[in-house]
Amino acid sequence: MAVAFTCSPFLDEGGKRGAIISFRDIEAIKQAQREAMQASRLASVGQLAAGIAHEINTPIQYIGDNLGFIRSAAGEIVPILDSARALAKSSHHGDLAPLAEEFDRRVEAASLDFLLEELPGAIEQSLDGVAQVARIVLSMKEFSHPGSTQKSAVDINRALDSTLTVSRSTWKHIAQVVTQFDPVLPMVYCHPGEMNQVFLNLIVNAAHAIEESGKPLPGTIRVSTRAEGDWVEIEVADSGTGIPEQIRERIFDPFFTTKVVGKGTGQGLSICYDVAVAKHGGQILVGGRPGEGAIFTLRLPIGGIALSLDE
């Protein structure tokens, strides 16, 4: 059961110091928050669905084209093999000239040299396409998995890579993504589904900031990870116009948004703050120079528990 408490100091008539501690059951509120988070994550997947379908459709198209070519090539090569087999069987009997002429005719008609040159590439490209589709599907599965109520060890680099794959349709025409992942980054104990939502919000916000900046496209989104003592830091930077100093203290407030009406709900960064700070004992910081872009730094305790946010 989730419980919230408040503590208030007081002095009695005799001057003795004491405290009043009150407790209240907030399990229903916490359950509602969990359900809202899952609904938000699934809504994000729904919004990205059209783009993901396009990402999958592209490799599927050239896989289909290549398979059509391979089928046609097989239809050309099989008669040649039949002719070669007949020629081999008759090698010890009679005049081979007619069979040899037939073999040469079929080789020329089928453009055998061309087929033998193109087939390996068609097969390799098809395999690459299958691998690309499999990667997109796996990224979707990892991103949208509801997870459990317990924290688990998460590969942050892999989670970021999956989120970038899922959101590619959102940023690919707007920005180039540069990743600088620490190859020896330790696993972090966290709620993977909720952390994926934070990553998605930060990446999509970066893309929108670049799109709305008025600067020449494509811009740049930089995503980096590093270990700092008992913490892991994830940084998402964009080349937009940055966040003015006067509103930086408000950007994590629920329903606060600088986007036009109908474009943003003001919930994205609020969810990021709640997940990072309230649920993981971490920190989320905003920096960057106005006019040059924003930098969001997410700090998470590796063990899932922060002894002090000031250390």
ZAMARGU-4260 file (C-alpha; in steps of 0.2 Angstrom, whole numbers, plus 5000, padded with zeros to 4 digits):
<rodrens>
0) 5000/5000/5000 | 5006/5017/4996 | 5006/5030/5010 | 5009/5049/5010 | 5014/5058/5026
5) 5017/5075/5032 | 5027/5081/5048 | 5024/5097/5057 | 5035/5103/5072 | 5026/5111/5087
10) 5030/5117/5104 | 5018/5113/5119 | 5014/5124/5133 | 5029/5118/5143 | 5041/5123/5129
15) 5044/5105/5124 | 5047/5102/5106 | 5037/5089/5097 | 5030/5084/5080 | 5013/5080/5072
20) 5014/5066/5059 | 4999/5062/5049 | 4997/5048/5036 | 4985/5045/5022 | 4982/5031/5010
25) 4987/5036/4992 | 4986/5019/4984 | 4971/5023/4973 | 4981/5039/4967 | 4996/5029/4963
30) 4986/5016/4954 | 4978/5030/4944 | 4995/5037/4940 | 5002/5020/4934 | 4987/5018/4923
35) 4989/5036/4916 | 5007/5032/4912 | 5003/5016/4903 | 4989/5025/4893 | 5001/5039/4889
40) 5014/5026/4882 | 5001/5017/4872 | 4995/5034/4865 | 5012/5038/4860 | 5014/5021/4851
45) 4997/5025/4842 | 5003/5042/4837 | 5019/5034/4830 | 5010/5020/4821 | 5008/5028/4804
50) 5027/5032/4804 | 5032/5015/4809 | 5021/5007/4796 | 5030/5018/4783 | 5047/5013/4790
55) 5042/4994/4789 | 5034/4996/4771 | 5050/5003/4763 | 5061/4987/4766 | 5045/4976/4763
60) 5044/4984/4746 | 5061/4980/4740 | 5061/4963/4748 | 5045/4959/4737 | 5054/4966/4722
65) 5070/4956/4725 | 5059/4940/4728 | 5051/4943/4711 | 5067/4945/4703 | 5074/4929/4711
70) 5058/4919/4706 | 5060/4926/4688 | 5079/4921/4688 | 5075/4904/4694 | 5063/4902/4680
75) 5077/4906/4668 | 5090/4895/4676 | 5081/4879/4678 | 5079/4876/4659 | 5098/4879/4658
80) 5101/4866/4671 | 5090/4854/4662 | 5099/4857/4646 | 5116/4854/4655 | 5110/4838/4663
85) 5104/4831/4646 | 5121/4836/4639 | 5130/4827/4653 | 5120/4811/4651 | 5123/4811/4632
90) 5142/4814/4634 | 5146/4796/4630 | 5133/4794/4616 | 5131/4801/4599 | 5133/4818/4593
95) 5133/4831/4606 | 5133/4846/4594 | 5114/4849/4594 | 5113/4848/4613 | 5128/4860/4615
100) 5119/4872/4604 | 5103/4871/4613 | 5113/4874/4630 | 5122/4889/4622 | 5105/4896/4616
105) 5097/4895/4633 | 5112/4903/4642 | 5111/4917/4630 | 5092/4919/4630 | 5092/4919/4649
110) 5107/4932/4651 | 5115/4920/4663 | 5130/4931/4667 | 5118/4945/4672 | 5108/4934/4683
115) 5123/4926/4691 | 5130/4944/4695 | 5114/4951/4701 | 5107/4936/4712 | 5119/4938/4726
120) 5115/4956/4729 | 5097/4953/4728 | 5098/4940/4741 | 5109/4950/4752 | 5098/4965/4751
125) 5083/4955/4755 | 5091/4948/4771 | 5096/4966/4776 | 5078/4971/4774 | 5071/4956/4784
130) 5084/4961/4798 | 5078/4979/4797 | 5060/4974/4799 | 5064/4963/4813 | 5074/4977/4822
135) 5059/4989/4820 | 5047/4976/4827 | 5059/4972/4842 | 5061/4990/4846 | 5042/4992/4846
140) 5040/4977/4857 | 5053/4983/4869 | 5046/5001/4869 | 5028/4996/4872 | 5030/4982/4884
145) 5021/4987/4900 | 5034/4979/4911 | 5031/4976/4930 | 5028/4986/4945 | 5046/4981/4951
150) 5062/4989/4945 | 5073/4979/4935 | 5091/4981/4928 | 5090/4990/4911 | 5102/4993/4897
155) 5100/5012/4895 | 5110/5012/4879 | 5098/4999/4871 | 5083/5007/4878 | 5088/5023/4870
160) 5092/5015/4853 | 5075/5006/4853 | 5066/5023/4857 | 5076/5031/4843 | 5071/5017/4831
165) 5052/5019/4836 | 5052/5038/4834 | 5062/5039/4818 | 5048/5044/4807 | 5046/5059/4819
170) 5064/5066/4817 | 5071/5059/4801 | 5066/5073/4790 | 5070/5086/4803 | 5086/5081/4811
175) 5101/5071/4811 | 5103/5060/4826 | 5121/5059/4833 | 5123/5046/4847 | 5138/5045/4859
180) 5134/5030/4871 | 5146/5025/4884 | 5151/5007/4879 | 5153/5002/4897 | 5138/5010/4904
185) 5132/5000/4919 | 5114/4993/4920 | 5102/5004/4929 | 5088/4998/4941 | 5072/5007/4935
190) 5055/5005/4928 | 5059/5001/4909 | 5042/5006/4902 | 5041/5022/4911 | 5059/5027/4907
195) 5056/5023/4888 | 5042/5036/4889 | 5054/5049/4896 | 5066/5046/4882 | 5053/5047/4869
200) 5046/5063/4876 | 5064/5071/4876 | 5068/5065/4859 | 5051/5071/4851 | 5052/5088/4860
205) 5070/5090/4853 | 5063/5087/4835 | 5048/5099/4838 | 5060/5112/4845 | 5071/5111/4829
210) 5056/5111/4817 | 5049/5126/4825 | 5065/5136/4827 | 5065/5142/4809 | 5083/5137/4806
215) 5088/5127/4791 | 5084/5109/4791 | 5090/5096/4795 | 5096/5101/4813 | 5105/5090/4825
220) 5099/5080/4840 | 5113/5073/4851 | 5110/5059/4863 | 5124/5054/4875 | 5126/5043/4890
225) 5140/5042/4903 | 5143/5036/4921 | 5147/5048/4934 | 5151/5039/4951 | 5134/5031/4957
230) 5124/5040/4944 | 5121/5037/4925 | 5118/5053/4915 | 5108/5054/4899 | 5109/5070/4889
235) 5097/5075/4875 | 5103/5091/4866 | 5095/5099/4851 | 5100/5113/4839 | 5084/5123/4841
240) 5082/5140/4849 | 5084/5134/4867 | 5073/5138/4882 | 5072/5156/4888 | 5078/5159/4906
245) 5062/5166/4912 | 5052/5150/4909 | 5064/5137/4914 | 5057/5135/4931 | 5040/5132/4924
250) 5043/5119/4910 | 5040/5104/4921 | 5024/5111/4928 | 5009/5101/4922 | 5000/5108/4907
255) 5013/5121/4904 | 5018/5122/4886 | 5025/5135/4874 | 5017/5126/4859 | 5002/5133/4849
260) 4985/5127/4854 | 4982/5109/4849 | 5000/5105/4846 | 5005/5101/4864 | 4997/5096/4880
265) 5010/5102/4892 | 5011/5084/4900 | 5027/5077/4892 | 5040/5086/4903 | 5029/5085/4918
270) 5029/5066/4915 | 5048/5066/4913 | 5050/5075/4930 | 5038/5064/4939 | 5046/5048/4933
275) 5064/5054/4935 | 5063/5063/4951 | 5047/5056/4961 | 5049/5038/4955 | 5067/5035/4953
280) 5075/5048/4965 | 5084/5056/4950 | 5086/5073/4943 | 5081/5081/4927 | 5090/5097/4922
285) 5088/5109/4908 | 5102/5119/4901 | 5109/5126/4884 | 5111/5144/4878 | 5096/5153/4872
290) 5097/5154/4853 | 5108/5139/4852 | 5097/5125/4858 | 5091/5116/4874 | 5101/5102/4883
295) 5091/5091/4895 | 5101/5080/4907 | 5093/5066/4915 | 5103/5059/4931 | 5098/5042/4937
300) 5105/5032/4952 | 5113/5016/4946 | 5106/5006/4960 | 5088/5013/4959 | 5090/5022/4975
305) 5098/5039/4978 | 5106/5042/4995 | 5107/5061/4991 | 5102/5071/4977 | 5116/5084/4981
310) 5130/5071/4981
</rodrens>
